[in-house]
């Protein structure tokens, strides 16, 4: 039976712009526009790209106990998050695996969450099952979400709304843009400076057309969004992280707040804490997510098996492409702890050939967030 795809508020505009639409997380989404993925990628790195990310889930949580209840589901510091600040987080399960990664913003009267499209129904059910009766959860179905990313994104946004000039990376501001009430965060998924804008669905096209009318801005599809995030070393849920990977294995220790660690003020208290904190203390994880750089130009795709010099299987690629900005064959994957050191040579099996790759730092291109 053919799947009935949902449409974002920008569906008609994508078609008008000549986008190639594909199914993604239950939605018809633009994978690329006529200029193609490579040009869209490079334009975002050089100027400003505009992305429709309205398929993501947006949730608003309020109530006297909302902060403590939310903190009990994630290994990050929610209670002490200042108003107007955003933090990367992940829901964990009892086995220490990752149910989803998300962004949490502290608002004046509650918490604004952005969760992944493919996980949003499960995430909302998870929240409803674990939040108390006095805590209210609103699914913001009447809001769309767009992102403007790239080194010229700030100039565009500040030209239209000068109040945004005060924002730094991970700030959130409720502000009018061209008379439209928006939640704006200075963040994104490309490694570039930029903004994500939650906008009433019925005004999304108006705001998007205003932004696309700026000389620096072009519409960018999911294809370039994926190559941009991979170059920037950012995980894609369901590929680089999932219920079978712990944050320690996923090299996401930086996202576990000091307050929630074994020696922290509010140690543990989240699902799987005993497993995750033990892996941290004992360094007992047997595998690790690493960056990989190929010697040739051939892309090494997700699912490719990895071998050591003696022919033993040591891991698998979870994301891979030829990076248009990096100018290299790049990948991320999980490898055995014994071969996870930087510059270790391993081999990717592609069409019967074993191609040499080296374990590398991520990101593969410098991140350029505006930290003030």
C-alpha positions in Angstrom: 0.0 0.0 0.0 1.3 3.4 -0.9 2.3 5.6 2.0 0.3 8.9 2.4 3.0 11.5 3.0 2.4 14.6 5.2 3.2 18.0 3.8 4.9 20.8 5.6 3.5 24.4 5.2 6.2 25.0 2.6 5.3 22.1 0.3 3.9 24.2 -2.5 6.9 26.6 -2.3 9.3 23.6 -2.7 7.4 22.5 -5.8 7.5 26.1 -7.2 11.3 26.2 -6.6 11.7 22.9 -8.6 12.6 20.7 -5.6 12.9 17.0 -6.0 10.6 15.7 -3.3 11.3 12.4 -1.4 9.6 10.5 1.5 11.4 11.3 4.8 10.1 10.4 8.3 6.5 10.3 6.9 6.8 13.7 5.1 7.3 14.7 1.5 10.6 16.7 1.8 12.9 18.4 -0.6 16.1 16.4 -1.1 17.6 18.9 -3.5 16.7 21.8 -5.8 17.8 22.3 -9.5 21.3 23.5 -8.6 22.1 20.1 -7.0 23.4 18.9 -3.6 27.1 19.9 -4.1 26.3 23.5 -5.1 23.7 23.8 -2.3 26.3 22.5 0.2 29.0 24.9 -0.9 26.6 27.8 -1.0 25.7 27.2 2.7 29.4 27.1 3.6 30.0 30.3 1.6 26.9 32.4 2.1 23.5 31.4 3.6 21.2 28.4 3.1 17.6 28.1 4.0 16.2 24.8 5.2 12.7 23.6 5.8 12.8 21.5 9.0 9.1 21.6 9.8 9.0 17.8 10.0 10.8 18.0 13.3 8.7 17.8 16.5 8.2 20.9 18.6 6.9 20.6 22.2 6.3 23.1 25.0 6.3 21.9 28.6 5.1 24.0 31.5 4.4 23.4 35.2 6.1 23.9 38.6 7.9 20.5 38.4 8.6 20.5 34.7 12.3 21.1 35.0 12.9 18.3 37.5 10.7 15.9 35.7 12.4 16.6 32.3 15.9 16.3 34.0 15.0 12.8 35.2 14.8 11.7 31.5 18.1 13.1 30.3 21.7 13.1 31.6 22.0 16.9 31.3 21.5 19.8 33.6 18.0 21.1 33.0 17.2 22.7 36.3 20.0 25.2 36.2 19.6 26.0 32.5 19.2 29.8 32.3 16.2 31.4 30.7 16.8 32.0 27.0 19.5 29.3 26.7 19.4 26.1 24.8 21.1 22.8 25.5 21.7 19.6 23.5 20.4 16.5 25.2 19.3 12.9 24.7 16.6 10.7 26.1 18.2 7.4 27.5 16.6 4.0 28.2 17.2 1.6 31.0 20.0 -0.1 29.1 21.9 3.3 28.7 20.9 3.4 25.0 19.8 6.6 23.2 16.0 6.9 22.5 16.5 10.3 20.6 18.6 13.4 20.8 16.9 16.8 21.1 17.3 20.4 22.0 16.0 21.8 25.2 15.4 25.6 25.7 14.5 27.2 29.0 11.7 29.8 28.4 10.3 32.2 30.9 7.4 29.9 31.7 8.6 26.5 30.7 10.7 24.4 28.3 10.7 24.3 24.5 11.9 21.1 23.0 12.8 20.2 19.4 12.9 16.4 18.7 13.7 14.4 15.6 10.9 13.8 13.1 11.2 10.0 13.0 11.1 9.8 16.8 8.6 12.5 17.6 5.5 10.3 18.3 7.6 8.0 20.5 9.2 11.0 22.3 5.9 12.6 23.0 4.5 9.3 24.3 7.7 8.9 26.5 7.2 12.4 27.9 3.5 12.0 28.6 4.2 8.7 30.4 6.9 10.3 32.6 5.7 13.8 33.3 3.5 14.4 36.3 -0.2 15.3 36.3 0.5 19.0 37.1 2.9 19.3 34.1 1.3 20.4 30.8 2.7 19.2 27.5 1.7 21.0 24.3 2.6 19.6 20.9 3.1 22.7 18.7 1.4 21.4 15.7 0.5 24.9 14.5 4.2 25.9 14.2 6.6 25.3 11.4 10.4 25.4 11.7 13.0 26.8 9.3 16.7 27.2 9.6 19.1 29.7 8.0 22.7 28.6 8.1 26.0 29.9 6.9 28.6 32.7 7.4 26.2 35.4 5.9 23.1 34.2 7.9 23.7 36.6 10.7 24.0 39.6 8.4 20.7 38.6 6.7 18.8 38.1 10.0 20.1 41.3 11.7 19.2 43.3 8.6 15.6 42.1 9.0 15.5 42.2 12.8 18.4 44.1 14.5 17.5 42.7 18.0 19.1 39.4 16.9 22.6 41.0 16.9 22.8 40.4 20.7 22.5 36.6 20.4 25.3 34.2 20.7 25.5 30.4 20.0 22.7 28.5 21.9 20.7 31.7 22.8 17.0 31.7 22.2 14.8 34.9 21.8 11.1 35.4 21.3 11.0 38.2 18.8 8.9 39.7 16.0 10.4 39.3 12.5 8.6 41.3 9.9 5.6 41.4 12.2 5.6 37.6 12.8 6.0 36.3 16.4 8.9 33.8 16.3 11.0 31.7 18.7 14.6 32.2 17.4 17.6 30.1 18.5 21.2 30.8 17.3 22.0 27.2 16.5 21.7 24.7 13.7 22.9 21.4 12.2 25.5 22.4 9.7 28.5 23.5 11.9 28.0 27.1 10.6 26.7 30.1 12.4 22.9 30.4 11.9 19.5 30.5 13.3 16.5 28.1 13.7 13.1 29.9 13.6 9.9 28.5 15.0 7.1 30.3 13.2 3.3 30.0 13.1 2.6 27.6 10.3 0.2 30.0 8.5 2.9 32.7 8.3 5.9 30.4 7.5 5.7 30.8 3.7 5.6 34.6 4.1 8.8 34.6 6.2 10.5 32.1 4.0 9.9 34.1 0.9 11.2 37.2 2.7 14.4 35.4 3.5 14.8 33.9 0.0 14.5 37.4 -1.4 17.8 38.3 0.2 20.7 38.1 -2.2 22.8 35.8 0.1 20.1 33.2 0.6 19.2 30.0 -1.4 16.9 27.1 -0.6 18.8 24.0 0.5 17.5 20.4 0.6 18.0 17.4 2.8 20.9 16.1 0.7 23.1 19.0 1.5 21.9 19.1 5.1 23.2 15.6 5.5 26.7 16.2 4.0 27.0 19.5 5.9 26.2 17.8 9.3 28.6 14.9 8.5 31.5 17.3 7.7 30.7 18.9 11.0 30.9 15.6 12.9 27.2 15.8 14.0 25.3 12.6 14.7 22.2 11.6 12.8 19.7 9.7 15.0 18.9 6.2 13.7 22.3 6.1 12.0 25.2 7.2 14.2 23.2 6.9 17.5 20.3 4.7 18.4 18.8 2.6 21.3 21.8 0.2 21.0 24.5 2.8 21.6 25.3 4.5 24.8 26.5 8.2 25.0 30.0 6.9 26.0 30.3 4.6 23.0 28.9 7.5 20.8 31.7 9.9 22.0 29.1 12.2 23.4 30.7 12.6 26.9 30.8 16.4 26.4 27.0 16.4 26.4 26.7 14.8 29.9 26.5 17.7 32.3 29.0 17.8 35.2 26.1 18.0 37.7 24.8 14.6 36.5 28.1 12.7 36.5 29.1 10.4 39.3 30.8 13.1 41.3 28.2 15.8 40.4 25.7 17.7 42.5 22.8 15.6 41.1 24.6 12.5 40.1 22.6 9.9 38.0 18.9 9.8 38.3 18.3 9.3 34.6 17.4 6.0 32.8 20.5 3.8 32.4 22.6 6.0 34.7 24.3 3.0 36.4 25.5 1.7 33.0 26.5 5.0 31.5 28.3 6.3 34.6 30.1 2.9 35.1 31.3 3.1 31.4 32.6 6.6 32.1 34.4 5.7 35.3 35.8 2.4 34.3 36.4 3.3 30.6 34.8 0.0 29.9 33.1 0.7 26.6 34.4 -1.8 24.0 33.7 0.3 21.0 33.8 4.0 20.0 32.3 6.3 17.4 35.2 7.8 15.4 35.8 9.9 12.4 37.3 8.2 9.3 39.1 9.7 6.3 39.7 7.7 3.1 42.8 7.9 1.0 40.9 8.1 -2.2 37.8 10.0 -3.4 35.5 7.0 -3.3 32.7 7.6 -0.8 32.4 4.9 1.9 28.7 4.5 2.7 26.6 3.6 5.7 26.8 -0.2 6.5 30.3 -0.7 5.0 32.3 -3.1 7.1 35.6 -2.1 8.6 38.7 -4.4 9.0 42.1 -4.2 10.6 45.4 -5.0 8.8 45.0 -8.7 9.7 41.6 -9.0 8.1 39.6 -9.0 11.4 36.3 -7.2 11.3 36.6 -4.2 13.7 33.6 -2.1 13.0 31.0 -0.6 10.6 30.4 2.8 9.0 27.3 4.6 10.1 27.5 7.7 7.9 29.7 8.4 4.9 30.1 10.6 1.8 32.6 12.6 -0.2 32.8 16.0 1.7 32.4 18.8 -0.8 34.1 21.3 1.6 36.6 18.9 3.2 37.6 17.6 -0.3 37.9 14.1 1.2 36.1 10.8 1.5 34.8 11.1 5.1 32.8 8.8 7.4 31.8 8.1 10.9 31.4 4.7 12.4 31.9 2.4 15.4 35.2 0.6 15.8 36.7 -1.6 18.5 38.4 0.3 21.2 41.7 -1.3 20.2 41.7 0.5 16.8 40.1 3.7 17.9 43.3 5.8 18.4 43.8 8.7 16.1 45.7 7.9 12.8 45.1 4.1 13.2 44.8 2.6 9.7 41.8 0.4 9.0 40.2 -0.8 5.8 36.7 -0.4 4.4 35.3 -3.1 2.2 33.7 -1.5 -0.8 32.6 -3.8 -3.7 35.1 -6.5 -2.7 38.0 -4.1 -2.3 39.5 -3.0 1.0 40.1 0.7 0.9 42.5 2.2 3.4 41.1 4.8 5.9 42.5 6.5 8.9 40.8 7.2 12.2 40.4 11.0 12.4 39.2 13.8 14.6 35.8 15.3 14.0 34.7 17.8 12.8 36.3 17.3 9.3 35.8 21.1 8.7 36.0 23.7 11.4 32.8 24.6 13.2 32.0 28.3 13.0 29.4 28.9 15.7 29.1 32.5 16.9 30.2 32.4 20.6 30.6 36.1 21.0 
